[in-house]
Every structure is written in structure tokens, then in C-alpha cells.
Amino acid sequence: MSLRFKCFFSIMLFLSIAVTGSSTGLEELLGADKIAELAATNPLTEVQFRDPRPRLMPRDERLRRLINDAMEALEPTLFVESLYRYEKPAAAGRAEAPQETWTEAERNALYNATLAISSLQGIEYFSASRNRMRTFYETSTVIDDPDTKRPLADPAYATPPKELLIYARQKDLTFGDNIYQYTYYAYPDSLIFIQENISSMTVGPITVVRKNRLRSVVAVIDAGDSLLVYVASMAKAASFPGMNERAGRSFSNRAEAILSWFSRQADDALSK
């Protein structure tokens, strides 16, 4: 084999590995069909009411276990999923190597960005019933305890703990003033947090979701040049005529609001 051919072969092999490396993460997490769907519609959304099962969940074992545990505990009558591909901004040298996984500094910045509960205050979602944008959380504050409810500053960590539990008080213009428990999990290649309602969620005099009957899971998974953001909200909700469909539209629109919020948080965290 000539030296020229060896050089050509080495270059082609390197390019092949580089191209494969930039897309393998997504293919392993989603599969080719789901990648094509995301390319056409980003985000993807699914709403299910009877015998729900995850349809958009990335192939991540830790996430699968958490979702399965939540579904077994709740036996939900409402299950809403959204899947979003966030393209990392070209910053801090990433333009030269966009396929690389996140750095420790980037992961830590994203973790603290998701801990910023106060930044949820004032975000908006599209209200299907009112056919206009509406405030999601009027107020959103970390608190010390569900009983005392003393407000605290958003926590921040130089190194994310593997597991963290915090409480928040959030006034929702639809479901009222509620207390939530947030559990955060930090892994080398993903960040996952779960919201659980500690108080009952009501619409006027009607209790729609009793306490501990809601779980919202948000997973941020590193995929080289992108982040996959998966949101699953599930609830054992009260059943009234038309309530399921109304709740399904509401939760799917709220999931999109959370994705928009995350995108802004990530832009800020990864562009520094």
C-alpha cells in the first residue's frame, strides 16, 4: 500500500468516525424514525388517557426506571409527553468540535439553570380554553419546608449532588397556590428532575388532582451537538365530562412552555 493511499485511507477513516460520532448519540437514544419525526416537528407531543405507555421517551435506562416507578405509583389517567431537540450554541470553542459531549462546566451550569425555580415566575403558555397566551406561574419560589413555607433563594452548586430534594411554592393561575416537591438527579450524561404535588390542585371548588397524584418528569440528555429534552406529565385526575380532554390540552401546552423556558435557560448557561 502506497504512502499516499495510506494517508487517504486514514483521512477517510477519521472523517467516517467523526461523522458517526456526531450522530450516534441521537440514533442510540431515539432511532432513525424518531429522529426523522423530530426533524419535521420539533417538539413532538403525545397525549394519552387510557392505559398510557411512553411513546416518545429516549432510550435511557435511568429515565425508564423513574418513569416506570412513577406510573406504577400513580396508575395515571392522563399522560402527556413532549420531546424536544435543543441544538447547543456555538460557544467556547464548540464551533470547532460541535459533536463533543458537554463539559463539566456546561453540565454544572445547566444543572443550576434548572434549579432556578424563581425563573419560572411569569412564564406563559397558550390557553386553549381562552385562545390566548396566559401566565403559567404567577409566583414561583423555593421554600424551606411545606409547613413553614419560608422563601429561600434559588440554590446553586459548584458540583451538583447526585440527588437533591427541594420544595417550592408556586401559584398557578389555573390550579391555584400549591406546594411542590422537586427531586433532582445528576448523572455524567443526563440531568433529571421530578415535580410532585404536595397539595391538592383545584379549579374553583373542584379538586382536579389530589395531593401526591401528579408527577412531571423533565430529562435533559446530552447527545453531542444537541440536548434531548423529554417532558412527561402524568396524573391521576378526577373524571368529569370533558375534563380529560381539557386537562390534556392544558398539560401539553404547559409542557411546551417548560421547553421554551428550558431553551432560554440553556441559551444563557451554554453561551457564557
Rosetta blueprint (number, residue, H / E / L):
1 M L
2 S L
3 L H
4 R H
5 F H
6 K H
7 C H
8 F H
9 F H
10 S H
11 I H
12 M H
13 L H
14 F H
15 L H
16 S H
17 I H
18 A H
19 V H
20 T H
21 G H
22 S H
23 S H
24 T H
25 G H
26 L H
27 E H
28 E H
29 L H
30 L H
31 G L
32 A H
33 D H
34 K H
35 I H
36 A H
37 E H
38 L H
39 A H
40 A H
41 T L
42 N L
43 P L
44 L E
45 T E
46 E E
47 V E
48 Q E
49 F L
50 R L
51 D L
52 P L
53 R L
54 P L
55 R L
56 L L
57 M L
58 P L
59 R L
60 D L
61 E H
62 R H
63 L H
64 R H
65 R H
66 L H
67 I H
68 N H
69 D H
70 A H
71 M H
72 E H
73 A H
74 L H
75 E L
76 P L
77 T L
78 L E
79 F E
80 V E
81 E E
82 S E
83 L E
84 Y E
85 R E
86 Y E
87 E E
88 K L
89 P L
90 A L
91 A L
92 A L
93 G L
94 R H
95 A H
96 E H
97 A L
98 P L
99 Q L
100 E L
101 T L
102 W L
103 T L
104 E H
105 A H
106 E H
107 R H
108 N H
109 A H
110 L H
111 Y H
112 N H
113 A H
114 T H
115 L H
116 A L
117 I H
118 S H
119 S H
120 L H
121 Q E
122 G L
123 I L
124 E E
125 Y E
126 F E
127 S E
128 A L
129 S L
130 R L
131 N L
132 R E
133 M E
134 R E
135 T E
136 F L
137 Y E
138 E E
139 T E
140 S E
141 T E
142 V E
143 I E
144 D L
145 D L
146 P L
147 D L
148 T L
149 K L
150 R L
151 P E
152 L E
153 A L
154 D L
155 P L
156 A L
157 Y L
158 A L
159 T L
160 P L
161 P L
162 K L
163 E E
164 L E
165 L E
166 I E
167 Y E
168 A E
169 R E
170 Q E
171 K E
172 D E
173 L L
174 T L
175 F L
176 G E
177 D E
178 N E
179 I E
180 Y E
181 Q E
182 Y E
183 T E
184 Y E
185 Y E
186 A E
187 Y E
188 P L
189 D L
190 S E
191 L E
192 I E
193 F E
194 I E
195 Q E
196 E E
197 N E
198 I L
199 S L
200 S L
201 M E
202 T E
203 V E
204 G L
205 P L
206 I E
207 T E
208 V E
209 V E
210 R E
211 K E
212 N E
213 R E
214 L E
215 R E
216 S E
217 V E
218 V E
219 A E
220 V E
221 I E
222 D E
223 A E
224 G L
225 D L
226 S E
227 L E
228 L E
229 V E
230 Y E
231 V E
232 A E
233 S E
234 M E
235 A E
236 K E
237 A E
238 A L
239 S L
240 F L
241 P L
242 G L
243 M H
244 N H
245 E H
246 R H
247 A H
248 G H
249 R H
250 S H
251 F H
252 S H
253 N H
254 R H
255 A H
256 E H
257 A H
258 I H
259 L H
260 S H
261 W H
262 F H
263 S H
264 R H
265 Q H
266 A H
267 D H
268 D H
269 A H
270 L H
271 S L
272 K L
